[in-house]
Amino acid sequence: MKKYIILLLFFINFAFVFHHGKLEVTAGMEMRGQTSGDETGDGYYDWTENLTSIIDELDNFDWSSSPVHMIDFDDDGILDFVVTVDADGNYHMENALHEVVVVGKDPNNNEPIVIPEPDPSPDPCSLPGADPCVCNGDCPPPPEPEPNPKIITYKKNSISHISNKSLQILKNVMDCADVSSLSITSTIRTPHSQALAMYDNCNSKGVDSQYKLYSNFGDQVIDTYSYYRNLGYGKDYIVMQMENKINDLGSSNVSKHCGDPSIINVFDIAPSSVDNDEAFIDCAENNSSIRKFYSPMNGDPAYHFEIIQ
Amino acid sequence: MKTKYFLPIIILLTMFCGIILAQGNPLLKGVWGLKKGDNASFQITTDSIYYVEEFKSYKYNATTDSIYINLEGYKLNVKYTVTNDSLFWSRKTKVTKFVRFTE
């Protein structure tokens, strides 16, 4: 029975050492190496008590004759260790499993010591700048999810004309009105687009009807249409001249949908995309960051925002 | 004889009333804006409202005191009073005054 227990212990210890891949060196300076014998009853020979004599033997070895010294400590005809010496005079003892122990002498008292080999893969947490969250679990609290995530959809190509500042102001209005989603249907209009639309209206509805609709600035653009139309110019040329006139006058004077996006952001939101429309209007009208706001209640078919950048 | 003309007369009266109702107050028609000197906001014609800055027209229905406009899925419903030179829209506590632009 005792024999089986010893065998069981042998396999347990073998598995332990093999698993760790190195000689077991405890705080008590015990050094064990695999041998052919089983002198200690646990499958390993306990070298600790023999460390002094081992180092003495190694010290007395003529290293100039061979850089490698082989030790058969228990004289059983089977090598226990292959030993080399490094530049510091420490001995590297490798057993049959290629496990290595470094031994030397303490410079303070000349006593034999086992020198721990540097860990080839040091604990990342021991390095300077280690992440305290990973190493200590000292993590900052995860960001709170936005209580009411805002969903803003855009008509094609409209997003490039809306700045982060404008988006933040819009989200503030949404927060204020408890609106979770909306749809931006148009942004700033180019002078060319304005000229083209005005040209089409002048052409299809007549200039007299258009003069009724525009301010003095718009009327000057219509004048340009009439002038070049009467001279017999074609559409492209007339639109180009109208566009030039719009630029000369300042496009934002001709239409509230025109302007320089780096100076002012203009965009429209579909009223049908906003759930809480009355609160939305109140919040937009009372937001001092918005230069102008129009709604269907005051003559715009959309929610029209103008925000200075 | 009376029976023969009764039905067409009823039909004609119904159509006439319908047109009147659809148009609301005749004074509604015209060009309206928030402030003279600016671009007009919209032009109301017999059956549609044309928004000047947007280049878009929308159908509307009007009674003698209310206007209904379907703005691409958003139904604007306002009470109104109109005079020769002013149009007031109101909804709950909000009132907007438009001024008539010279025809």
Interface residues (C-beta under 8 A of the other chain):
Chain A: A197 N201 K212 L213 Y214 S215 N216 G218 S255 K256 H257 D268 A270 P271 S272 D277 E278 I281 P296 M297 N298 G299 D300 P301 A302
Chain B: V31 W32 G33 L34 G37 D38 N39 A40 S41 F42 Q43 Y51 V52 E53 E54 F55 K56 Y58 I69 L71 E72 G73 Y74 L76 V78 W89 R91 K92 K94 T96 F98 F101 T102 E103
